[in-house]
Amino acid sequence: MEQVEIKMPKCWQRIIESDKNWILIPTGRVSGKTKNSCLLATILMLENPYFDIVITRASYGSMQDSSYAEFEEAVNDLPESISSQFTFYKSPLRIERVNNSGTIYFMGIGGANKDRTKGLKTRHKIKVVIVEETQELKDKESYDQFMASVRRLFGDDVKVIVLGNPPAIKVHWFNIFVNQKEQDKDWLVVRMSWLDILDFLNDYDIKEILKTKMLEPQRYEWLYMGVPTGGFGLVYPMFSSRENVITIQEWEIIKAKSNLRPVGMVVGVDGAVNRDCSVCTPLILLNNGQCLVGDIFYHNPSENGVIGSHQLVQNYISKWFEQVQLRFHLGTLKEQQMNPRTQMLPIWFVIDSAATDLIQEIKFFFSNRASVYPIKKGTIYEMVGVCQSALMNDNIVVVDYGGYYNYIQNKFIPTSVNILVEQLESLIWNEQQTKYDPSIPNDVSDAWTYGVNFWYGNQENIQYFNILKINNIQNQLISDILKT
């Protein structure tokens, strides 16, 4: 067999020599991960005839100029006696080796249709799978669906190579995925950067990288070293888990040490459209002008199945609504029936105007206890501006219960990060800065936005708290109470 010399960075030696089947390479930009993964796949294909390779990423349309071009260059750099064995096709993208001894398939797995890979078929068993730019996938579900389809085609000693640039946002699903796989003994996780391929870079690249390091050190850490630094283009950069989140135990301590008490509640509601979630985010209004985000009602149809608005409100949101009233002593109709002197604090439901069915059902079931309004939406900038102002004025505090109760499944779902906090810390603007980036879920944060805008976007509500202060109610901030 003809000997071929292929040069690769030394940091790839661990990957080549590893006996592990699952390899994850999270890197910054200009790290050579695509080029060298294609080189490794080419080597394995030459060594193992009658095996296939599958290359995938979120967008099929971008593959011709990325991985397909890298494979073409890698093959053309081989001696002609070997490169002539490969034929390149562009409709659809694929590379075939002579005598039907192997095919490289290219496919996209992003978008709303997560079932597109179920019919995947290859001529031979698969030897190598490369998932490019994994962070571009909207969620882990897209990755999982692809893997479920491709695993049944695996051959012996398969290599699955997952590549991605860690997003700046720490709670992005890909960063969480990387952290999990670093604890998984079945995976080899290799972090690398431009410093590992210095011998392969030109002077222009090196000069620009060093400029960024000197002038924009935080951006350098994220862009070139692959370190999540908090986020660029965040919608709510002023939101902080350390400053804006307390545990339920801390809230109990605060109540015992202060004169703080609820004076009402605003519930922001985002209704389900197509496959979206239905969410109720309660803002518990306190007598010092701040508000607590309490127990969130969260229904994900992909987990619980599709439920009509009538059943959803009657069977599930009703239970949640009563429990929130009891937890924060807002006064329920049952309590009032037992004791007519029960204090009934005001409650407002503010609902996405697009969810017309949900508006009518909540009016039907709750209008004897709460006022129900469709939200009057301003521009996205106006609504975000109100929320940003409320955060900067220290008006918003999120209570973290360690998860949320799934009323449909009738069980508590523990989460490492509060579902609202995760979205507020993840939301970024799209490239045009005209709306949210669609890759980040925003159902819970939208419901929160409606409630915050209804209350803090109305100047007349400020007077509500001025009256309370005139009546000698102590204006203690939660952050100050926690420090004492």
N, C-alpha and C positions, 0 to 999 in steps of 0.2 A: 504494500500500500504506500502511496506517495506521502512523504513527510511534508507537513505544512507548518510554517512558523506564524503564529498569531500573537501580537503584542497586546497585553491587557495590564491595567494598573495592578500593583501588588495587593491592594486591598481586596481584590477579587479572588485571591488565593484561598481565603477562608471559605468562600462560596463554592468554588470549584472542588475543593477537597472535602467539603462537608457531606455527610451521609444523610442529612435531613432532607425531606421531600418539600418542606414548606419554607420559603425564604422571603423575608420582608426587608425591603431596602427603602427606608424613609430618608430623603436627602434634600438639601437645598438645590437651587438652580446651578447649572454648569457643573454637574458632578459626573457626567458621562454614563448615567445609569441605563438610559435607553440603548445607547450604542453598544455598551459592553454586555448587556443582557441579550441583545441580538447576536453578538459574537459568540457568547456561550451557547445559545440555542443552535447556532450554525454548527458549532463543534459537536454538540450532542447529536444533531441530525446526521452529520457525516459518519459518526461512530456507530449510529444505530439506524440502519436502513429499515424501511417498512414500519416506521413510526411517524406520527404527524405532530405538528406544532400548532397551537392556537394562541393568537395574539389578540388582545381586546383592550378597549378603553371606552369611555363614555360616549364619545362622538365618532361614528364610523367615518364621517366626512373628513376628519383631520388626519386619518391614518396614512393616507398616501404620501403626505409630506413629512411624516415622522417615522414610525417603525418600519413601514414598507420601504421607505427610502434608505433607512439604515441597513436593512437586510440586503437591499440591492447593492449598496456600497460594499458591505462586508463580503458578499459573494463575488463581486467583481474584482476584489483585491486578492482573491484566491488564484492559484495557477489556472491557466485556461483549461487544462485537462479536467479540473474539478468544476470551475464556474460554468463550463459549457453544459454541465449536467442539469442546470436549473433553467426553467422557463418562467417568465414573469407575465402575469395576466392582471388586467385592471378592471375587468367587468365580469364578475366581482373581483375584488383584490384577492390574489392568492399567488403562491409561488409553488411550482411543482417540480419535483426531481425526476429525472429520467427513469423510464421503466416502471412508472407508478410506485416508486420506492419511498415516497414521502411527499406530503403537502403541508405548506404553511398557510393557515387560514387566518383571515383578519375579520373582526366583527365588532360592532358597537353594542354596548349593553346599557346605555343611559336612556333617559326618557321615561314617560309615564308607563309604557307597556313593559312590565317586568317579566312577562311570559314569553318574550320573543326568543329566548334561548332554549325553550323546552324541546324544540324540534331539531336541535343541533346534532348533526351526524358527520362523522369523519370516515375516511376510507380505511384507516388503520387505527390502532390504539394510540393514545396521545402520550408523547414523551415529555413535552415541555408546554407549560402554560405561562404566558406573560400577561399580567394585568398592568397596563400603563396608566399613569396619571390617575391613580385610584381615588384621590381626593376630589376629583371632578364629579364623581357619582353623587347623586342627591342624598343618598342614605345607604346604610349598610345593607338594606334589603336588596338593592340592585346587585351588590356583590354576592350576597348569599344565594340569590336566585340563579345567578350565573354558575356559581360553584356547584350547586345542586344538579345543574344540567350537565356540567362537564365531568364531574367525578365518575360517572358511570362509564366514561370512555377512557379512563386512565389505564395506561399500560404499567409494566413493572418499573419500579424505581423512578417514578415520575418526578419532575422538578416543577414546582409551582412558584413563580417569581412575581411577587407583588411589589410594584414600584409606586412611589408617590412623593409629592412635595408637601410636608406638613403645613396645613393652613396656619395663619397667624393666630386664629382663634383657638384657645386651648381646649374648649369643650366641643370642637368640631368632631364629628363621628370618627373621622380617620385618625385623629390624634388619640382618641380613646381606644380605638382599634390597635394602634401601635403599642400603647401602654399595656394592653391586655396580652398581646402576643409576646412581649418581652418577658412575661411570666409563664409562657406556655413552652414546655419542654420539647414539643414537637416542631417548634419554629426556630429558625435561625434569623435573628434580627441584626442587620449590619447597617450602622449609620455611617455615612461617608459625606464628603464635601469636596469643593474645588481643590482643597489642599492635598487630596489624595490623588489628583490627576494633574499635578503641576506640569509634569513633563509632556503632557498632551495638549496643554493650553498655549494659545499664542499671546504675545505681549499685550495686545489690545484688551483681551479678556482680563488678564491679570491687572492691568492698569485701572480699568473701570471698577473691578471688584475692590481694589485697595482704596480707590476714591470713596466708594460707598462706605467702606469700613471707617474711614476717617471722618467723613462729613455726616453720615447717617448711621451711627453704630447700631441702633435698634433694628433698623431696616436690614442692615447687613446680617445680623444674627438670624433674622427670619429668612431672608431671601437666599442667602448663600450658605448659611450653616444649618438651615432646617430646624431652627429653634422657635417654637410658638412663643411669641412675645406679648400676646394680648390682643392684637388685632389692628389692622389698618382699614379705614373705611367703616369702622363700627358705627352703628346707628346710635348706641347708647354707651359711649366711652366713659361717661361719668358714673355708670352703674358699677358697683363693687360688691362682691359677695361678703367681703370683710365689713363693709360699712352699711350695707342695705339689707342684710339677711340676719335673722335671729332664729334660734331654735324654739320649739314650743316650751321647753323648760325655762329658757330665758324670759319668755313672755309671762310665764307664771310668776317668776321672781319680780319682774317689773310691776305687775299688778299688785303684788304684796307690798312693794316698797314705795308706791306712788299713788297719786290720786287719779291716774289715767283710767278712763272707762270708755266703752263704745257709746256713741250718740246716734248711730245710724249705719246703714250699709248701702253701697252701690255695687251692683253685680253687672259686670261687662260680659256680654254673651256673643260668642262667634259661632254661627250656625253652620251645619254641614252643607257643603255644596260639592256635588260629585263624590269624591273620595276623601274630602277633608274631615277634620275632627269637629265635634261639637264640644264647646268649652264654656264653662261658667267660672269667671274669676272674680271672687268677692273682695271688695275694698271695705274693710271695717273702719268707719270714720271714728276717730278718737277726739276727745274734748280738748286736745292741745293743737289741733289742726293737722296732725299727721294721720296717716291711715295704714292699717295692716292689710297685707294680702293674706287671706285666710285659706281654708280648705278649698282646693280647686276641683270642680267637677270636670272630668276628662273622659270623653268617649271617642275611641279610635275605631272606626268601622272595619279597618283591616284586621283588627284584633278581636273585636266583639261582634262583627257582623253588622249589616245595615239595619237600622231601626228607624221606623217612621217617627215623625215629630210627636204625634199624639202619645204613642207608647213610651217614647223617651221621657217626656215630661211627666206623664201620669205615673209611670212605674219606677223611674230612676231619679230624675232631677228633683221630684217632689221629696224623696227620701233625703237627698243631699241638702235641699233647702231647709228642711226642718232641723237637721242636725247642725247646720251652721247657725241657725237662730238659737238653738239650745246652747251651743258651745260658747257663744259670745253674749248670751243673755239679752237677746234682742226682743224677746217676747213672741210667743207663738199663739195661734188661734186656740189651740187646745188648752194652753195655760190660761188664756183669758176666759175661756168657758168655765174653768175650774175656779178661777179667781178674777172677777171683773176688774179688780184694781191693778192687775198686771200692767206694767209699763210696756207699751208697744212702740218701739223705736222705728223711725221712718226707714223704708227700704225702697230702692229704685232699681228696676231692671232696665239696662240699656243694651239694645240688641242690634246686631248687624242688620241693616235695612234690607239686605238681599235675602235674609232668611225669613220670608213672609210667613211660611207655615209655622215656624217656631215662635214667631211673635204672637200669632193668634192663639197658639196652644198655651203659652205662658200667661197671656191675658186671661184665658179661660180658667186656668187652674189657680192663678196667684193674684188676680186683681182685687180680691177681698183682703189681701194682706200687703200688697206692694203696688207701686205705680210702675207701669210698663211703657217704655218708649222705644221706637226705632232710633238708632243713632243718626244724628245729622252730621254726616262726614264732611270735613273740610278737605283741603289738599293734604297729601301725605306729609308735606313739610310742616303745615300748620299743626297737625295732630302730633307729630313727633316733637315739635317745638314745645307744646304744652307738657308732654311727658318729660322731656329733658329739663324743663324749668322746675317741675315738681321734684325730680330727683336731685337737682342741684340745690334746691331749698330744703333738702332733707325731709321731704314730706312722705316718702314711700319707704315702708319697711316690709320685707317679705318674711313670713313665718315658715320655716322649713320643718316639715313633719317627718322627714326621712323617706318620703314617698307620697303616694296618693291612694285613695280608696277607689277601686273599680267597682261601681255599683252594679254593673251588668254581670260581672263574674263573681260578685259578692266576696271580694277578698282585697286585702291591702297589697299594693304593688310597691315594694321598696325601690328607691332610686338613689344613686350616688350623688346626683345633683337635682335640686328642685326643678320641675319641668318648666316653670316660668323663668327661673334664674338661667337655666341652660339656654333658653331662646334669647333672653335679653343680652346675655354675654356673647351670643353668636350672630345676631342680626347684623348684616352688612348691606351697604348699598350696592346696586348693580354697577356695571362699568360706566353706564351713562349717568349715574347718580340721580336717577328719576324715580326709582322705587326699590323695594327690598330685593336682594339677590334671591332668585327663586329656589336655589339649592338649599336654603336654610328654612326649616319649618317655622311657621309664625302663627299658628292657630291660637296658642295660649297667650302669646304677647299681643295679638290683635284684640282679644277679649279684654285684656288688661288696659290696652290703649283706649278702648271705648269708655271704660269706667273712669279712667284718669281724666280724659277729655271732658266727660260729662260734669265731673265735679270741679276739677281745678281749672278747666277752661271757661267756667262761668264766674265772672267777677262777683256776682251777687252772693255766691256761696261763701266768700271771704267774710262777709258781714255776719254770717251764721256763727262763725267762731269768735268774732269780735264780741258778740252778745254774751257768749259763754265766758269770755275772759272778763268782761265787765262784772259778771256775777261771781267774781273772785275764784274762778277755777284755775288752779295752778298750771302754768304753761311749761311743763317739763318735757324735754325732748327725750326720746327713748335712748339715744346714744349717751346722753348725760347721766341718765339713771343707771345704765349698765356700768359706767365708770365709777360710780360711788359705792 
